[in-house]
């Protein structure tokens, strides 16, 4: 453990025995006794490479009293993850009067002269409505100015992107009672509102991310959720709507990240529900919003929160969908896809307890920087090529398993004869392996007579895991 002069505790672990070329992995926790609070956990939300070849990461610092306090924190490091400075930004909440504060940070970008913009929300649940927050800090983390945006009862900024010609696009949502309403706004270079658009979808909407396209008739596209569907909305930089689309694949779909690819259109990352479990979803659409393909990854209980482009495909990261349910068992992932969205390799992030991934960036030298949460503080991880291909899998109905539910036996029947030997595994609801068998037959009957009544899961492999699903024993 290393303690620097700022009271920042840095935990390092040696990276040995990994096929992936992890260069370093560090967690960061901070002593906040100066404001009379002891932190519960730190959630890394966004990381950005800086012009001096370092990184800036922003995190949410959560404190006691039923999670009633949350502060914004920014941490600047060098290229090796060593801290140059780290600062928290408390709002004007009166703690002595038992004020309830919930300040959020969602994004950070570098602007001119080594300065930075942090976007999120500043909320006080007693004194009035929450406001969208844009904070400009200098290269040493000192606050230059704050802008607050009150577009409804509670306003949040989830994403900010710079645009050509100066200024920014922000998006997020407004909470008015039981109604959630997405909005888009264009700001000038000083954070002043040039225009705001909302009411573009009739149902409950939440917007999470922006892809800048900047074509002649298309300036940007946002994505998020409308009720339980995914939506994408394209607009010009002048605020005129170009098109909007909804995508429904299951009773519970979500989208958190979008990127523009000059060759392939738009890539959206999120989640979809299969057998009452969320799985990461990757959706490709063209520049008119028409679906090109979608891919679902077999990672029960996980969501893809970020997608980025690589020279040969895409890179997604994510974590457990409900990170608060059991913090100690959280795992994150970093997964590489080819141009068709098929899996190439994955890195499971479980080196610390409670680990999940919120954001990542692909650097100019091809390495990757990742941030997220652990129970020891937020983390930064820098890695090179991801080579392990044992964890990331596609859902693809290659076999039929029946009957469902079953009492005494099940039949596994391939729709097309397998080209090689295959393996079936049966797991209990806790993920423990109960049975495994390697076969070559295209149809096979298995006895489940001795299994207790309950819910089980199966996995079918050839050289990679092809299909997973649920089995109910009566």
C-alpha positions as CSV (number, residue, x, y, z in Angstrom):
1,X,0.0,0.0,0.0
2,X,1.2,3.5,-0.8
3,X,0.0,6.7,0.8
4,X,0.7,10.0,-0.9
5,X,0.8,13.5,0.6
6,X,-2.9,14.1,-0.3
7,X,-4.1,11.4,2.0
8,X,-5.0,9.3,-1.0
9,X,-4.6,5.5,-0.4
10,X,-3.4,3.6,-3.4
11,X,-3.5,-0.2,-3.5
12,X,-1.5,-2.0,-6.1
13,X,-1.6,-5.7,-7.0
14,X,1.0,-7.6,-9.0
15,X,-0.2,-8.9,-12.3
16,X,1.2,-12.4,-12.7
17,X,-0.1,-15.4,-14.6
18,X,-2.5,-13.6,-16.9
19,X,-2.6,-14.3,-20.6
20,X,-3.7,-10.7,-21.0
21,X,-1.0,-8.1,-20.9
22,X,-2.3,-6.0,-18.0
23,X,0.3,-3.3,-17.4
24,X,-1.0,-2.0,-14.1
25,X,-4.1,-2.0,-11.8
26,X,-4.6,0.4,-8.9
27,X,-7.4,1.4,-6.6
28,X,-7.8,4.8,-5.0
29,X,-9.5,5.7,-1.7
30,X,-9.3,9.0,0.0
31,X,-9.3,10.3,3.6
32,X,-12.3,12.6,3.9
33,X,-12.1,13.4,7.6
34,X,-11.6,17.1,6.7
35,X,-15.3,17.3,5.9
36,X,-16.4,15.1,8.8
37,X,-17.3,12.1,6.7
38,X,-15.9,8.6,6.3
39,X,-16.5,7.1,2.9
40,X,-18.3,3.9,2.3
41,X,-17.2,3.4,-1.3
42,X,-16.0,5.2,-4.4
43,X,-17.5,4.6,-7.8
44,X,-15.3,5.5,-10.8
45,X,-17.6,6.8,-13.5
46,X,-15.5,8.1,-16.4
47,X,-11.9,8.2,-17.4
48,X,-10.3,10.4,-20.1
49,X,-6.7,10.5,-21.5
50,X,-5.1,13.9,-21.1
51,X,-2.9,15.9,-23.4
52,X,0.1,15.4,-21.0
53,X,-0.1,11.6,-21.5
54,X,-1.8,11.1,-18.2
55,X,-5.4,10.4,-17.2
56,X,-8.2,12.2,-15.3
57,X,-10.9,10.1,-13.6
58,X,-14.1,11.2,-11.9
59,X,-15.8,9.3,-9.2
60,X,-18.8,9.4,-6.9
61,X,-17.9,9.3,-3.2
62,X,-20.7,7.8,-1.1
63,X,-21.0,8.4,2.6
64,X,-23.1,7.2,5.6
65,X,-26.6,8.0,6.9
66,X,-28.5,5.7,4.5
67,X,-26.4,6.9,1.6
68,X,-27.6,10.4,2.1
69,X,-24.4,12.1,1.2
70,X,-22.5,11.8,-2.1
71,X,-19.7,14.0,-3.4
72,X,-17.9,14.5,-6.7
73,X,-14.3,13.7,-6.9
74,X,-11.7,14.2,-9.6
75,X,-8.3,12.4,-9.7
76,X,-5.4,13.3,-12.0
77,X,-2.7,10.7,-12.6
78,X,0.3,10.3,-14.8
79,X,0.6,7.6,-17.5
80,X,1.5,5.0,-14.8
81,X,-1.5,5.7,-12.7
82,X,0.5,7.6,-10.0
83,X,-1.6,10.4,-8.5
84,X,-0.7,14.0,-9.3
85,X,-3.7,15.4,-7.4
86,X,-7.1,14.3,-6.2
87,X,-9.9,16.6,-5.0
88,X,-13.5,16.3,-3.7
89,X,-16.1,18.9,-4.5
90,X,-18.7,19.2,-1.7
91,X,-21.8,21.2,-2.6
92,X,-23.2,23.8,-0.2
93,X,-25.2,21.3,1.8
94,X,-25.5,22.2,5.5
95,X,-24.5,18.9,7.2
96,X,-25.1,20.3,10.7
97,X,-28.7,20.9,9.7
98,X,-29.0,17.2,8.5
99,X,-29.2,18.3,4.9
100,X,-29.4,15.3,2.5
101,X,-27.1,15.7,-0.4
102,X,-26.6,13.6,-3.5
103,X,-24.1,15.2,-5.9
104,X,-23.4,13.1,-9.0
105,X,-20.7,13.1,-11.6
106,X,-21.2,11.2,-14.9
107,X,-18.6,12.5,-17.4
108,X,-15.4,14.4,-17.7
109,X,-13.8,15.9,-20.9
110,X,-10.6,17.9,-21.4
111,X,-11.0,21.4,-22.9
112,X,-8.6,24.2,-23.7
113,X,-5.4,24.9,-21.8
114,X,-5.5,21.6,-19.9
115,X,-8.7,22.5,-18.2
116,X,-11.6,20.1,-17.7
117,X,-15.4,20.0,-17.7
118,X,-17.2,17.7,-15.3
119,X,-20.9,17.0,-15.8
120,X,-23.5,15.6,-13.4
121,X,-26.0,16.9,-10.9
122,X,-26.2,18.8,-7.7
123,X,-29.1,17.7,-5.5
124,X,-30.4,18.7,-2.0
125,X,-33.5,16.7,-1.1
126,X,-34.7,19.3,1.5
127,X,-34.1,22.7,0.1
128,X,-35.4,22.3,-3.4
129,X,-35.1,20.6,-6.9
130,X,-31.9,19.0,-8.1
131,X,-30.0,20.8,-10.8
132,X,-27.9,19.6,-13.7
133,X,-24.3,20.6,-12.9
134,X,-21.4,21.6,-15.2
135,X,-18.2,22.4,-13.4
136,X,-15.0,23.7,-15.0
137,X,-11.7,23.0,-13.3
138,X,-8.2,24.0,-14.2
139,X,-5.2,21.7,-14.7
140,X,-4.7,21.5,-10.9
141,X,-8.3,20.7,-10.1
142,X,-9.3,24.2,-8.8
143,X,-12.8,25.2,-9.6
144,X,-13.1,28.0,-12.3
145,X,-16.9,28.1,-12.5
146,X,-20.1,26.2,-12.0
147,X,-23.2,26.2,-14.1
148,X,-26.5,24.8,-12.8
149,X,-29.4,23.9,-15.0
150,X,-33.0,23.7,-13.7
151,X,-35.2,22.2,-16.4
152,X,-37.7,20.5,-14.1
153,X,-38.0,19.2,-10.6
154,X,-34.8,17.3,-10.8
155,X,-32.3,17.6,-13.7
156,X,-29.4,15.3,-14.4
157,X,-26.6,15.5,-17.0
158,X,-25.5,12.0,-18.1
159,X,-23.2,12.9,-21.0
160,X,-21.4,15.8,-22.6
161,X,-19.6,16.0,-25.9
162,X,-17.7,18.8,-27.6
163,X,-18.8,19.8,-31.1
164,X,-16.9,21.4,-34.0
165,X,-17.0,25.1,-34.1
166,X,-17.1,25.3,-30.3
167,X,-19.5,24.5,-27.6
168,X,-21.1,21.3,-26.3
169,X,-24.0,19.0,-26.5
170,X,-25.4,17.6,-23.2
171,X,-28.1,15.1,-22.5
172,X,-29.7,13.4,-19.6
173,X,-33.2,13.4,-18.0
174,X,-35.6,15.5,-16.0
175,X,-37.6,13.9,-13.1
176,X,-41.0,15.5,-12.6
177,X,-42.8,13.5,-10.0
178,X,-43.3,10.0,-11.4
179,X,-42.4,11.1,-14.9
180,X,-38.9,10.8,-16.5
181,X,-38.2,13.0,-19.5
182,X,-35.1,13.0,-21.6
183,X,-33.7,16.3,-22.9
184,X,-31.0,17.6,-25.2
185,X,-29.3,20.9,-25.0
186,X,-26.6,22.8,-26.9
187,X,-24.3,25.0,-24.8
188,X,-21.8,27.6,-25.8
189,X,-18.1,27.5,-24.7
190,X,-19.0,29.1,-21.3
191,X,-21.8,26.6,-20.6
192,X,-24.7,29.0,-21.5
193,X,-27.7,27.3,-23.0
194,X,-28.3,28.0,-26.7
195,X,-31.3,25.7,-27.1
196,X,-33.1,22.9,-25.2
197,X,-35.3,20.2,-26.7
198,X,-37.5,17.8,-24.9
199,X,-41.0,16.3,-25.3
200,X,-39.7,14.4,-28.3
201,X,-40.9,11.0,-27.1
202,X,-44.3,10.5,-25.3
203,X,-43.3,7.8,-22.9
204,X,-41.0,7.9,-19.9
205,X,-37.5,8.5,-21.3
206,X,-34.0,8.6,-19.9
207,X,-31.0,9.6,-22.2
208,X,-27.5,8.3,-21.3
209,X,-25.1,9.0,-24.1
210,X,-24.3,11.0,-27.3
211,X,-22.5,10.1,-30.5
212,X,-21.3,13.1,-32.5
213,X,-21.8,12.5,-36.2
214,X,-21.6,16.0,-37.7
215,X,-22.7,15.1,-41.2
216,X,-24.5,17.7,-43.4
217,X,-28.0,16.6,-42.3
218,X,-27.1,14.9,-39.0
219,X,-25.3,16.4,-36.1
220,X,-25.5,13.8,-33.3
221,X,-27.5,10.8,-32.0
222,X,-28.5,10.1,-28.4
223,X,-29.5,6.8,-26.9
224,X,-31.3,5.6,-23.8
225,X,-34.5,4.0,-22.7
226,X,-38.1,4.8,-23.4
227,X,-40.2,2.7,-21.0
228,X,-38.5,-0.7,-21.3
229,X,-37.3,-0.2,-24.9
230,X,-34.1,1.2,-26.4
231,X,-34.4,4.4,-28.3
232,X,-32.1,6.4,-30.6
233,X,-32.8,10.0,-31.6
234,X,-30.9,11.9,-34.3
235,X,-30.8,15.7,-34.5
236,X,-29.0,18.5,-36.3
237,X,-26.7,20.8,-34.5
238,X,-29.4,23.5,-34.8
239,X,-31.8,21.3,-32.7
240,X,-34.0,19.9,-35.5
241,X,-35.1,16.3,-35.2
242,X,-33.9,14.1,-38.0
243,X,-35.4,10.8,-36.9
244,X,-36.2,8.7,-33.9
245,X,-36.4,4.9,-33.5
246,X,-37.4,2.4,-30.8
247,X,-36.0,-1.1,-30.5
248,X,-37.7,-3.8,-28.5
249,X,-36.1,-7.2,-28.0
250,X,-37.4,-8.3,-24.6
251,X,-39.6,-7.2,-21.7
252,X,-36.6,-5.2,-20.3
253,X,-34.1,-3.6,-22.7
254,X,-31.6,-0.8,-21.9
255,X,-29.0,1.3,-23.7
256,X,-26.1,3.2,-22.0
257,X,-23.5,3.9,-24.6
258,X,-23.4,4.9,-28.3
259,X,-20.5,5.5,-30.8
260,X,-20.4,6.6,-34.4
261,X,-18.3,4.6,-36.8
262,X,-17.6,6.2,-40.1
263,X,-17.5,2.7,-41.7
264,X,-20.3,1.0,-39.9
265,X,-22.9,3.6,-38.7
266,X,-23.8,3.6,-35.0
267,X,-23.0,1.0,-32.3
268,X,-25.2,0.9,-29.1
269,X,-24.4,-1.0,-26.0
270,X,-26.7,-2.0,-23.2
271,X,-28.6,-5.1,-22.1
272,X,-31.6,-7.3,-22.8
273,X,-33.6,-9.8,-20.8
274,X,-33.5,-13.5,-21.3
275,X,-35.2,-16.0,-18.9
276,X,-35.5,-13.2,-16.3
277,X,-31.8,-12.4,-16.5
278,X,-30.1,-9.4,-18.1
279,X,-27.3,-10.0,-20.6
280,X,-25.1,-7.6,-22.4
281,X,-26.5,-6.4,-25.8
282,X,-24.7,-4.8,-28.8
283,X,-26.9,-3.2,-31.5
284,X,-25.7,-1.9,-34.8
285,X,-27.9,0.6,-36.8
286,X,-27.3,2.6,-39.9
287,X,-27.3,6.4,-40.0
288,X,-31.1,6.3,-40.6
289,X,-31.6,4.2,-37.4
290,X,-32.4,0.9,-39.2
291,X,-31.2,-2.2,-37.4
292,X,-28.3,-3.9,-39.1
293,X,-27.6,-6.6,-36.5
294,X,-27.8,-7.3,-32.7
295,X,-25.7,-9.6,-30.6
296,X,-26.5,-10.8,-27.1
297,X,-23.7,-12.1,-24.9
298,X,-24.3,-14.9,-22.4
299,X,-23.3,-13.2,-19.1
300,X,-26.3,-13.6,-16.8
301,X,-27.0,-10.5,-14.6
302,X,-24.5,-8.3,-16.5
303,X,-25.0,-5.2,-18.7
304,X,-22.7,-3.5,-21.2
305,X,-22.2,0.1,-20.1
306,X,-19.6,1.4,-22.6
307,X,-18.7,0.7,-26.2
308,X,-15.6,2.0,-28.0
309,X,-14.1,1.5,-31.4
310,X,-10.8,-0.4,-32.1
311,X,-9.0,-0.7,-35.4
312,X,-10.6,-4.1,-36.1
313,X,-13.9,-4.0,-34.2
314,X,-15.3,-2.9,-30.9
315,X,-14.6,-3.0,-27.2
316,X,-17.3,-3.1,-24.6
317,X,-17.1,-3.0,-20.8
318,X,-19.7,-3.5,-18.1
319,X,-20.6,-5.2,-14.8
320,X,-23.5,-6.7,-12.8
321,X,-26.8,-4.9,-13.6
322,X,-27.5,-4.5,-9.8
323,X,-24.2,-3.5,-8.3
324,X,-25.7,-2.8,-4.9
325,X,-27.4,-6.2,-4.5
326,X,-24.3,-8.0,-3.3
327,X,-21.3,-5.8,-3.5
328,X,-18.7,-8.4,-2.6
329,X,-19.7,-10.7,-5.6
330,X,-19.6,-8.0,-8.3
331,X,-17.5,-8.7,-11.4
332,X,-16.8,-6.5,-14.3
333,X,-15.7,-7.4,-17.8
334,X,-13.8,-6.0,-20.8
335,X,-14.6,-7.7,-24.1
336,X,-13.3,-7.4,-27.6
337,X,-15.6,-7.9,-30.6
338,X,-14.9,-8.1,-34.4
339,X,-16.7,-5.9,-37.0
340,X,-19.7,-8.2,-37.0
341,X,-20.1,-8.0,-33.3
342,X,-18.9,-11.6,-32.7
343,X,-16.8,-12.2,-29.6
344,X,-13.0,-12.4,-29.9
345,X,-11.8,-12.3,-26.3
346,X,-12.6,-11.1,-22.8
347,X,-11.0,-10.1,-19.6
348,X,-13.0,-10.8,-16.4
349,X,-12.5,-8.1,-13.8
350,X,-12.5,-9.9,-10.4
351,X,-9.1,-9.0,-9.0
352,X,-10.7,-7.0,-6.2
353,X,-13.9,-7.6,-4.2
354,X,-16.9,-5.7,-5.6
355,X,-15.3,-4.9,-8.9
356,X,-17.3,-3.5,-11.8
357,X,-16.4,-1.5,-14.9
358,X,-18.1,1.9,-15.7
359,X,-16.0,3.3,-18.6
360,X,-13.0,2.6,-20.8
361,X,-11.0,4.3,-23.5
362,X,-8.8,2.9,-26.3
363,X,-5.6,4.9,-26.4
364,X,-3.5,5.9,-29.5
365,X,-1.0,3.1,-28.8
366,X,-3.7,0.5,-28.7
367,X,-3.7,0.0,-25.0
368,X,-6.9,0.4,-22.9
369,X,-7.6,2.3,-19.7
370,X,-10.6,1.2,-17.6
371,X,-12.3,2.6,-14.5
372,X,-15.0,1.4,-12.1
373,X,-15.6,0.5,-8.6
374,X,-14.2,-1.9,-6.0
375,X,-14.7,-2.2,-2.3
376,X,-11.2,-0.7,-1.8
377,X,-12.0,2.4,-3.8
378,X,-12.4,3.2,-7.5
379,X,-9.9,1.6,-9.8
380,X,-7.8,2.4,-12.9
381,X,-6.5,-0.5,-15.1
382,X,-4.3,-0.3,-18.1
383,X,-4.0,-3.3,-20.3
384,X,-2.8,-4.2,-23.8
385,X,-4.1,-7.0,-26.0
386,X,-6.9,-9.1,-24.6
387,X,-6.3,-12.7,-25.6
388,X,-8.4,-15.0,-23.4
389,X,-11.4,-16.4,-25.2
390,X,-13.0,-18.6,-22.6
391,X,-15.5,-16.3,-21.0
392,X,-17.4,-14.3,-23.6
393,X,-20.1,-16.2,-25.4
394,X,-22.9,-15.7,-27.9
395,X,-26.5,-16.7,-27.4
396,X,-27.4,-18.7,-30.4
397,X,-30.2,-21.3,-30.6
398,X,-28.2,-24.2,-32.0
399,X,-29.9,-26.9,-30.0
400,X,-33.4,-27.7,-28.6
401,X,-33.8,-28.9,-25.1
402,X,-37.1,-30.5,-24.1
403,X,-39.4,-31.0,-22.3
404,X,-39.6,-27.8,-20.3
405,X,-40.3,-28.2,-17.4
406,X,-39.0,-31.8,-17.0
407,X,-39.5,-34.5,-14.4
408,X,-37.3,-37.5,-15.2
409,X,-35.2,-36.7,-18.3
410,X,-34.4,-34.1,-21.0
411,X,-33.5,-34.5,-24.6
412,X,-30.8,-32.4,-26.2
413,X,-31.2,-32.2,-30.0
414,X,-29.0,-30.2,-32.4
415,X,-30.7,-28.4,-35.2
416,X,-27.7,-29.2,-37.4
417,X,-25.3,-32.0,-36.8
418,X,-22.3,-30.7,-34.7
419,X,-19.1,-30.5,-36.7
420,X,-17.0,-31.6,-33.7
421,X,-17.3,-33.0,-30.2
422,X,-19.4,-30.9,-27.8
423,X,-19.8,-30.6,-24.1
424,X,-22.8,-30.0,-21.9
425,X,-22.7,-28.6,-18.3
426,X,-25.5,-28.4,-15.8
427,X,-25.2,-25.8,-13.0
428,X,-27.4,-25.0,-10.0
429,X,-28.9,-21.6,-9.4
430,X,-25.7,-20.5,-7.6
431,X,-23.6,-21.3,-10.6
432,X,-22.0,-24.5,-9.2
433,X,-21.2,-27.2,-11.7
434,X,-23.2,-30.3,-11.0
435,X,-22.7,-32.4,-14.2
436,X,-20.6,-32.3,-17.3
437,X,-20.3,-34.7,-20.3
438,X,-18.4,-34.6,-23.6
439,X,-20.3,-36.1,-26.6
440,X,-20.4,-36.3,-30.4
441,X,-24.1,-37.3,-30.9
442,X,-26.5,-34.9,-32.5
443,X,-29.3,-36.1,-30.1
444,X,-28.9,-37.2,-26.5
445,X,-31.2,-38.1,-23.6
446,X,-30.1,-37.2,-20.1
447,X,-31.6,-38.4,-16.8
448,X,-32.4,-35.8,-14.2
449,X,-34.3,-38.1,-12.0
450,X,-32.0,-37.6,-9.0
451,X,-32.0,-33.8,-9.1
452,X,-34.0,-32.0,-6.5
453,X,-37.0,-29.9,-7.7
454,X,-35.8,-26.4,-8.7
455,X,-34.3,-24.2,-11.3
456,X,-31.0,-25.1,-13.1
457,X,-28.9,-23.7,-15.9
458,X,-27.2,-25.5,-18.8
459,X,-24.2,-24.5,-21.0
460,X,-23.3,-26.1,-24.3
461,X,-19.8,-25.8,-25.8
462,X,-17.8,-26.8,-28.9
463,X,-14.6,-24.8,-29.0
464,X,-16.5,-21.9,-27.4
465,X,-19.7,-21.7,-25.4
466,X,-22.5,-21.6,-27.9
467,X,-25.7,-21.6,-25.9
468,X,-27.0,-21.3,-22.4
469,X,-30.4,-21.5,-20.9
470,X,-32.6,-22.4,-18.0
471,X,-34.0,-25.8,-17.0
472,X,-36.8,-26.3,-14.6
473,X,-37.0,-29.7,-12.7
474,X,-40.5,-30.5,-11.4
